[in-house]
C-alpha cells in the first residue's frame, strides 16, 4: 500500500492487488451528517443522490449511468455519519475512466433544478416511510441519547421540514464546504500501477483543486463524549412485541480493542441465551456495534412479548451482570472465535470494494495507512484476558442506555442500576 500526500493536502492511497480482474476507485470526503447544521439535516444524503443525477458532460442520470455501464463501471454513492463516498467498481482496464468519471462527478455535477426537485421528492417519501419504521425510531432515540447535541445524533435522511426546503444549490453549497483537499482521499485497489494512478489523480483531482487559492480547513470529527450518564426512555406505539435496545458507550474506530468486541459478539449472545433459556415467554436478541472517529457503542437489540417486556429488561440486565460481566470468557472460547473472525476478515480484505473503502476510512480516521499484516498482528496478540478487562470496563451500568418502543412499561433506571450492585 502506498500513500501520497499532495502539496494541498489531498491524499491518495493505492493498494496493488496483483491478478485481480476487478478494481475499485473510491472518492472519500470527510463530512457526512456530523457536519450538518440543524436546518441542514439530511443535506448530505440529498447531496450524494444529486451527484449521480447528471453532470455538464452527461446532463442526466440516464446518460451518466449509461456511460459508466459502457465501461463496466458500477457507481455507488453513500452517506454516513462521518463521510460521503462514491465508489466506482470496474474491470481493471477501466480504472483510468473510473478516476476521470469520479472527477467529473465531483467537479461538474450540474445541480439542475429538475434534479434537485426529483431527489427532494424521493427523499421526502423516504423520510415519511421511515417515520413509521420501529427500527428507525429506535435508532433515532438511541443516537440522540448517546450523542446528544453532537453531529452524531443527526438523522441521516433528515426531517420532513428540513428536506422540504432543500434546493439543488443548497447541495452545491454543502459540497463546496466539505469537498476540500484536506478532507478528500482517493482510494484505489486492484491490479494497477501506483505511479500511473498517481499521475491520473494529479491530473483529475490535484490540478483542478489547486486552481482555488482559498484557505482550506480540515473538518473536525465529533470529540469523545465525556462523563456520559445512562438513562431509560421510551415511546409508546401499538406493536405485537416490544422493541428494546440496551446500549453502552464503547471503544472508537481508532482503538484496536474494537477487534475484541467483534470477536466476542457470538460469545456474548451464547451466554445471554443460556442465561435466559428458562424464560417462559418469547424474546429474541441480537448484538451490534458502531465505531466512530472518537466514539463507539455496543447495542443489544431485543424483541420481547409486550406483556413480559418490563420483566425481561430486568432479567436481561441481571444476565449481563451475572453471566456476561462476572463470568469470564475462557481462553478456549476466545481463541475459537478469534480464528473465525480472522478468516472472515481476510475474506473481506480480499474484496476490492471493501478494501478500498476500508483504506480510505482508516486513513481518514486514524491518519495511518491500513496494513493487513499489521492489523492481523494486532488481532493475533489479543487474549481472553484483554476481552474480560474490556468487558468489565464497558459494562458500566451507570452508563447504560435503555430504549423501548411498544406498550408503555415502567422502567426505573436507578432501580435497574441498583440491581447490578
N, C-alpha and C positions, 0 to 999 in steps of 0.2 A: 504494500500500500504506500502510495506517495502523496505527500501533501505539498501544495504550492500556495503561498500567500502572496497575492499581488500587492503592488505598492499602495493601492487604495483600500486594502483590507479584504477584498474579495478572496474567497478560499475555494480551491479545487482539491478534491480528494479522489484519487484514482486507484482502483483496485484491479489489478490484472489477474484474470482467471483464465488460464490457457485452456484451449479446446472447448470452450463454451460457445455454443452456436447462438445463444441469446445474450444480449447485453441490455443494460439499463442505464439511463441518464435521469438524474433527479435534480430538479430545481427546488432548493430548500430555502425558505425565507423565514427568519425568526419573526415572531409576532403572534398570529393566531388570536383566539378570543381573549387571551390575557391582556392584549394591547388595546382592547376596545373601551371606549368611554361608555357610560350608561346609555346615552342617547344613540350610540352606535351599535348596540347589542345585536349581533348577528351579521355585521358587515363583513367579517372575514369569510363566512360561509357564502354570502352573497357574491363577494369578490371571486372566490375560487370557481364559482359556476359561470360568472360572466367571462372569465378569462378563456373559456372554451367556446364562447358564443360568436367568435369571429375576430379577424384582425384586418388591418389595412390591406394586406395582400390577399387573404382569404376572408372575405367580408361576411360570411355566415358560418354558423355552426356546422352545417352540412358540408360546405366546401373545405373547411378546416379539417374536419374529421375524415373526409374523403381523401384529402391529400396525405394525411397521416396513414390511413389504411393502404394507400397505394405503395407506401414504403414499408408496410408491415409494422407500423408503429401503433402501439396501444397507449393512449393518453389517459391518465387518471389523476384528477385533482383531489386534494384532501386538505381539510382544515382541522386543526386540533387546538388544544388549549394554548400550545406554545409555538406552533409553526404553521406555515402554509406550504404545501408541497405540490408539485406537479411532476409525475413520473412518466417517462417515455420508455416503455419496454419494446425492444425491437430486435431484428436479426443483427448480428454483429456488423454486417455490411452496411447497415443503415445508421450507424452511430453518428456519422457526420451530419446527416439530415436531422436526426433527433435533436442534436445540440442546436442547430440553426433554427429548428422549429420551436424549441423552448425559448430561444432568444426572441423569435418573432412574437410569441405569446406574451412574453414578459415586457417587451418594449413597444409592441404595436397593437395591443388589444384595442378594438375600435371603440368600446364603451358606448355603443349606439343606444339611443332612447328606446328603440324597439326591443333590443336585447335586455336592457335593464327592466323594462316592464314585464317581459316574459319570465325572467328569473324571479322577480319580486312576487308575481302571482303564484309561481310554483312554490316559493319558499313560504309564503303566507299559508298556502294549503297544507304544507308540511307542519308548520307551527300549530295549526288548528288540529291536525290529526294527532300530533304528539301530546297535545294538551289533555287528551283522554287516555294516554298510554300510562299504565301503572308504573312501568319501569322508568319512563321518562320523569314522571312526577317524583318518584323516589330518588332518582339521581339528582334532580334539582334540589330537593330537600337536603340531601346529604352534602353536596358540594357547597351549598350556601351556608351550611353549618360548619363544616370543616374549614372552609376558606373564606369566611365572612369578610366582606369589604376588601377583597383582593380580586385580581383579574381571573383567578382560577375558578371563581364562583360564577363567572359569566356563562349564560346558556349559549351553546354552540349555534343553535338555529335562530337565536334572538327571540323577541316577543312580537305579538301581532301589532303593537303600537309602533315599535321601532322599525320593523321591517316595512310597514305600510308607508313609511316616509322615505324609504331608500330610492335613489335615482342612480343611474349609471355613473354620473360624475362623482357621486359620493364614494363609490368603489374605486374610482380612479384616484381620488384624493387619498384614500386609505393606502392604496398600493404605493403611491409616492412617499408616504410616510415610512412604510416598513421595508420597501424594496430599495435598500441602500447597500453599497459594497460590504460594509462591516456586518450586515445582517444576512448576507447571502452566501450560500455554499452550493457549489455544483459537485455532485457525487456521480462518478461513473464506475460501473463494474462490468467486466466482460473480457473477452479476448481482444484487447486493444493495446495500442502503443501509447504509453504515457506521454511521451514528448509530442506526439501528434495531437493528442487530446488537449494538452496544454496550449498549443497554438490555436486550436479551434476555440477554446474558452476565452483565450486572449482576444481573438478576433470578434467573437459574437457577444461577449459579455464585458470583459475588461475595457476594451477600446470604446464601447458605447457608453459605459458608465463614467469613463474618465472625462467625457466632454463637459460634465456638470461640475462646476468648481465649488459648489456649496459644501459646507462642513457637514460631514456625515456622522451621526451619532449611533452608537450601538444600543439597541433596546435592552433593557434590564429585565431579567426574569423575576417572578414573584419571589420575595425573600422567604426564608423559613418562618413558618407561623410559630411563634414562641408562646409559652405559658398558656397553652390551649387547655380549656376546661370542658369536660364532657357534658352531655345533656341528653334528654329524651324528648322527642316531639313527634307528632303525627298528624295525619289528615284523614278525616272520615270520608269513606267512599264505599258505596254498596258493591261488595265483591264476595264471591263464594269462599275464598280463602283470604287471610290477611297476609300482606307482604310486609316483611320486616328486614331491616338492614342493621347489623351490629358492626360498627367500624371503629378502627383505631388509627391514629396517625402512625406512620411507619417511616422507613428509610427513603431516601431520594434516589434519583437515577444515578447520581454521582457515587453512591455508596456501593461497594462490592457486596455488602450484605443483602442487596436485593436478590442476589442469586440464592441465598439461603431461603428466602420466602418462597421463591419459585420451586425450589427442591422439596420443601416440606408441605406444600399445599395438599398433596394427596394424603400425607400422614395426618394432618390436622383433621381432614374430613373423615378419615377412618376412625380416629379417636372419638370424634363427636358422635358418629353413627353408633359406635359400640356403647358409648356412654348413655345414649338416649334410646337404645334399642327396645326398651321395655315400655316406651310411651304408648298409650292406648288410643292415640289419635294420629291423623295424617300430618306429616311435615316433610319438607324437602330442604336440603341445604347445599349451597354452592359457595365457593370462596374465590374472590378475585382481588387483584392488586392494581394499583396505579402508581406510576413513578413520574414525578415532575423534576425540574432542574434542582429545586431545593426543598421539595416536599414529596410526600407519598402517603399511601394508606393501604390498609388491608381491610376487606369487607366480607362479612359473612351474609350472604343473601339467603333469606329464609321464606318459605311459604308454609303456613300452618292453618288448620281449621280455625275459623274465626272464634268459635266458642272456647277454644283452648289457647288462643294466641297469647293472652297475658301470662298464663301458667308456663307456656313454652319459653317465653322470654326469660323468666326466672330460672327455669331448668337449663336453658342454653347457657346463660351466664355462669351458673354454677358448674356446668360442664367445662366451660373454658378455664375456669379456675382449677378445678379438681383433677380433670382428666387431660388437660392440654398444658396449662402452665406448670402445675405441680408434678405431673407425671412426665418425667424427662423422655425425650426422644433417644432411642438407643442407637449405638453405632451401626448396628446391622440395618435398622430402618433407614437411617440417613444415607449410608453408603449405597444401598439398593436404589433408592430414589435418585441419588446423585448420578449414578450410571445412566439411568433412563433419561434424565434431564440433559446430560451431555450429548447423548445420541440425538435427541430432538433438536438440540441447539446446533449441532454440526449440520444436521439436515436443513435447518433454517439458513445457516450461513451459506450453504451451497446454492440457495435460491438467489439469483442475481438481483431481483427486485427487493427482496428483504435485506440483502446485503447492502445495496445502495442506500436504502432508507436508513438502515442502522448506522452506516458510516457517517452520513450527514448528521443524524441526531446525536451521535456520540461526540462528534467534533463540536457541534453547537453547544451542547450542554456541559461537556467536561473539558473542552478546549484541548482535547487529546485525540489522536487518531485511533481508530479502532484496530485492534490486533487480535485475530482469532486465537493465536497461540498464547498471548498474554492473558486474555480473558479465560481461556481454558485452564491456565495455570492458577488463576485466582480461585476458580471453582474447585480444582483438584485438592487444594490445601485446606478447604473448608471441612470442618468436622462437626459431629453431633454436639460437641461442647459449645461451638460457636452458635449453633442453632438454638440450643437451650438458653444460652446467655441472651441472644437477641429476642427470643420469645418472652423471656422474663421482663425485658425492658419494654417491649411493645405492648404487652397485655397489661397496661396500666389502666385499671378500671375507672379511675377518676378522669381519664381522658377518653373514655368510651362514649361513642355516639350511638343512640338507639333511635331509629326512624321506623315508623309504621304507617301503613296505608290500608284502610279497611274499616271494619266496625270499630267504634270507639272502645279503647281499652285504657285502663288506668295504670300508668307506669310511674311510680315514684322513683326518680333517679337516685336520690340519696339513699333510699332503702335498698335499691338494687345494688348499689356500690357497697353498702354496709354488709350485705350478704357474702361479699367476696373477701372480707377481712377476718 
